Amino acid sequence: ETHGRHEISAWGTLAGTYGAGDPRTPWTDCGAASSGCPSGNGADGQTIHYRQEKYPTKDDDIPVVKGTDMRLLEAENALLNADLVGAMAKINEARAFFGLGALVATTIGSITGGDGGGAHPTSMTGWDILDRERHLTNWLEGRRLWDLHRWNHPHLDGGGVVYFATVARRASCFPISDDECQVNENIDSTSKCFTS
């Protein structure tokens, strides 16, 4: 969906930095002479442009669910139950599917987030590894918001990927539509975003 759009870029994101060469996050540096991009820069003519190659056509199928995502959810469950060995086995099973080497966690830890927001690019705690692996495995598939919400991720409190937040706390779920609030008697009309 974003392949031909120069205002959308992997530059400055986890996929465009840590994910360079990662089969889960394919992108092309449009500044390279051999890139085949119509322009070497983004829409403003100045910003570096890394064109995503995961979904190169508008009719590419984006999976609703996939096995690697399920392995990472099993890893999350293991971490919730203080099973670091089990969590890493599931994470490494997902990585092996993409031909990536195994990772070794130092401790269970907690999600610390990276500088400026997003997943921490180098921490080797179980939770930071899971955060990073889910981010890269599910890149461009519309699942990140729910991870941020479920984990009360530090990224919700500021920072940014490309632009920095101008609010104290980012929204982590979609508000219920006004129409639904007006006709559904089961919804408290004063509350738009349920967090439990």
N, C-alpha and C positions, 0 to 999 in steps of 0.2 A: 504494500500500500504506500510505502514511503520511498521506494527505490528511485523514482525519477524526480523527487522533490528536493530541491537544494536548500530548503529551509530546515530540513530534517537531517541530522548528521550524528554519527557515532562519536565524532570528535568531542573530547571533553567528558565523555561518559566512561563508566567502568568497562563497557564493551570495547570502547575505542582505545583504552590504555592497557588495563590488565588483560583484556580479552584479545589482544593483538595475536593473530595466528591461531586462535582458539576455534575449532570447528563449530562450536555452538554460536559464535558471534562473528560470522564472516562479514567483512567490509572491505571496501576498496578506497585507498587514498587517492582522491581525485586530483591531487597535486602532482602525481606521478605522470610522466609523459605517456606511459603505456596504459594508463587507466581506462581509456575509452569513455571517460566522462565528458559531457559536453562543455563543462567548465571546471576549472581546477579549484574554484572557491564556492562557498555557500551562496545563498540568495542575496546577501548584501554585497557580494563581490570581493569581500576581504577575509571573511572567516574561513578557516581551514574546513574542508569538507571531506568527511569519510562516508561514502555511500554504503548503506547497508545492503548486503547481498543475501540475506537469509530468505527474503521473500522478493525476488526480483521482478515479478509480474503482479498485476492487480488481481489476477485470478488464482494466485497461489493459495493453497489451503493452509489455514492457521489451525493447529490442533486444539481441540477443546480439552482433551486430556491425553496424556501419553505416559508410557511406562517410567521414563526417567523422572518425570514429575512425581509420580507415585512413590518411587524409591526415596526421593528427597522428603516427601511427607512422612514416610516411615522413619527416616533419619530424624526428623523433627520430633516425632513421637518418642523415639529412643532418647533424645536429649532431654525431653520433658520428664523422662523416667530415669534420668542420671545414668544412662547406658552409653557412655562415650564410645566404647568398642563397637557396639551394635550400630550406633549412628554413623561412625566412620566406614563401617562395612557397607552400609546402604549408600552413602555418598560416593564411595569408591566404585560401587557397582554401577552407579549412574555415570560416573566419569569413564569407566572402562567401555561403556557403550559407545562413547565418542572417541575412543582410542587415546584417552588421556591417562597419565600415570596416577598412581595412588597418592593420597595425601595422608599425613600423620598429624593428628591434633596434639597440642601440648596439654590442654586441660579442657574441661567443658566450657568454662568462662561464661561470657554473656555477649550480647550484640553491642558492639561499641560504635559501629558506623565509621565511615571514612571521613577524612578532612573535607569539610564543605558538604557532607551528606552522602547518602548512598551506602553501599557495602564497603567494609574495610578491605583494602586491596592486599594486605600482607599478613594480617593477624592469623595465627594458627590455632586459635581456640575453636572448640567444636561449634559454638554458635556463630562465630564470625565466618568460619568456613561454610557452614550451611547457608548463611545469608548470602555470601558471595556466589556459591554454587547455584542456589535458586535464582539469583539475579541473572547469571550468565546462561544457565540452562533454559530458562523461560523468557529470555530476552525477546522483546517485541510481541509477546503473546498475551499481554493484558492481565498478568497475575500479580505483578509487583505491589499494587495498592493493597491487596488483601494481606500480603506478607507484612507490609509496614503496619497495617492496622492490628493484625493478630499479635505481633510482637511488640507493639508500642515502640516502634523503631525510633532511635535518636534522630533520624532524618526528618521526622515529623516536627521536630522542634527548631527547625531552621536549616541553614546551609543551602546548598543547591547543587545541581548537576552542571548546568550551564548558567542559569540565572539564580541568584540568591532569593530566598523567600522574603517577602515584605510583610508577612504576618507572623505573629508570635507562635502560632501552632497551625500546621497544615491540616486540612481536612483529610480524614482517612477512610471515609466512606461517602457514597453518593446520597444526597438528601432525597427523601421521599417526595415525589412530585406533589404540587399543590392540588392537582385534580384527585390524586389518590387520597390525600389527607381530607379533602372535602367530602368524599363519598364513602370512605371506609370508616365505619364507626369503631373499628378495633384499633385505630391509630389515634394516639394522643396528638391533637392538632397543634399543640404548642412545642412538640419535640419533632425535629426534622431529621435527626441523625442518631440512630440507635447504636450504642456501643457495646451492648452485651449480647 
